[in-house]
């Protein structure tokens, strides 16, 4: 399904916003921003994901699907989980997170 969404997949490979969304899913809806060496890139990818989710799911400008919980911790305002299905395990073409 992600292959149909160009923001998440290009040329059969996951994009950085896909990698961030996958990280949120893998960590119970939270993401520790202190783990990224390039803070500016991480902030830009988070902003792009936030804007794209607003468009996809109809969040208003006053709502945010990604909220800052503490200085370095962000959480999503929706339920998300990571599938351990065959497709995800077998496909190693996804980008590394930042």
N, C-alpha and C positions, 0 to 999 in steps of 0.2 A: 504494500500500500504506500509506503514512503517514497517509492520510486515515482509515484504520480505527483508528489509534492516537491517541486524543484528547489524550494528553500531547504529541504531536508536531504535531498539526494541529487547529485549531479554526476552524470556519466557512470552510474552504477556505484558511486561511492557516497558515503555519508558526509554531510557538511559539518562545519563547526557547530552550528546551532543544533543539528541532530545529536552531535556528541554531548553537548551540554544537556539537552533534554534527556538523553540516555543516562547521563550522570545523575540527574535529579531522580530518575526512576530507580537507579541502582542504589541510591542512598536514602530511600524513604521520603522522597520529595524535598530533600535538602541538598545544598551544595556549598562547600567550604571554599570561598574565594581566595583564601590565603595560600592554597595549594598551587596557584598558577604563577609562573615566573613573569609572564607579561600581563600585568594588571590592566593596562589600557585595552589590550586585545580582549581579555576576558570581559571587561565592562562593555565593550562594543558588541560582542557576541551575545551577552545577556540582554542588552538593549534590543538587538535585532530579534531575538527569540521572543521577548516580551511583546514587541510590536506585532510580530507575526501571529502570536497566540491571540492577541486582541482581535485581529482581523478574522482568524479562523473561527473563534468561539464567541465573538460578539461582545467582548469586554468593552466597556466604555472607557473614555480617557481618564475618568476619575477612578476607575478600578484598575487593579494591576494583577495579572496572573502570576507574577513573580514579586515577592515581597522581601525586603531586607529585614531579617530577624535580629541579627546583631551586626557588629562592624564587618565581619567577614563571612557571615552565614546568611544564605538566601534560602527561601522555601517557596514552593509553588502553592497556589491557593486552590488547588484541585488535587484529586487523588490520581496517583500515577504509580505504576509498578513496571518492573522489568521482566519480560518473558525470558524464560530459559529454554525456549523452544529451539528446535533444530535449525531453523533459518538463521537465527542470531549467532549460534555457536559456529556454524559452518562458514559464515561469511566474514572473512578477515579483511575486507576491503574498506572498512569504515575508518574515518580519520581519528587520529589521536586527539585528545582534548587539549587544545592550545599547545 
